[in-house]
């Protein structure tokens, strides 16, 4: 029989549809061109070495010689970094000038790589670049929240295949984030505990949904995961903001993320996915009930009328079986 499960961090319900459950290995059958099978350089790719647009560049690592990571302003930004933040109200119509930041971090000079093929050090370097740019953007008083994310594959919304991540500095706090913050506050008021610390504690005790453990981070598929192989990578140390991570933690996170991504690359044949770093809004970093983490969402299922009409998701896989499958995947394949 199917069952409903609730995510205590978001209060969202999900249907675990056991009556039409798919086995985890069923997702490893789609024929596709893997990232590593593409050419190492593409002459027309705007992110490949030799095609650099220096005018948009805001960070280069290293700053001399051949680069490993570049950060640049998006050529077609969702928000503009110049201008003042101004609000206007007209009855039920509310507006704000579209100021903020929209930047792209080019993860590698290689056209045919991704986190599942990179080294832990390369992933840690990218995370450090994220943190570096985030700290600089956080100094801008117009910015309220920074969203860090990656789109990998067409289903995930990418238009350029060269490995890259993005960050957007918003002049507001998104409604989705506000709803999550409110649920975290309520749980803290009811129990005196951080809901994410409690979830991590319970997952470690149960062990059945753990995918990878590191010294400072744990990757697991939540009890009420909303889609197949939906994963969280949660820091063991209670911390509100990604910007407050230290070098040792970022190194460990690089290793955990690499192992997770390698298992997905091998076990799910390089699926399309999004990942998002969910970090406290810049004005809420002192709220002790908040806890930052990374969420990974493989795009293996589709939303339809029920999801749009109810706000609920139907997950056709059992989180416990999905986690067991990924644990069994040999990362050296």
Helices and strands as residue ranges (DSSP letters): E 3-7, E 12-16, G 18-20, G 24-28, G 35-37, G 54-56, E 57-61, E 69-73, E 87-90, E 93-96, E 101-106, H 120-138, E 145-152, G 154-156, E 164-170, H 175-191, H 195-206, E 210-213, E 217-220, E 231-235, G 242-244, H 247-267, E 273-278, G 282-284, E 293-298, H 305-310, E 313-315, H 319-328
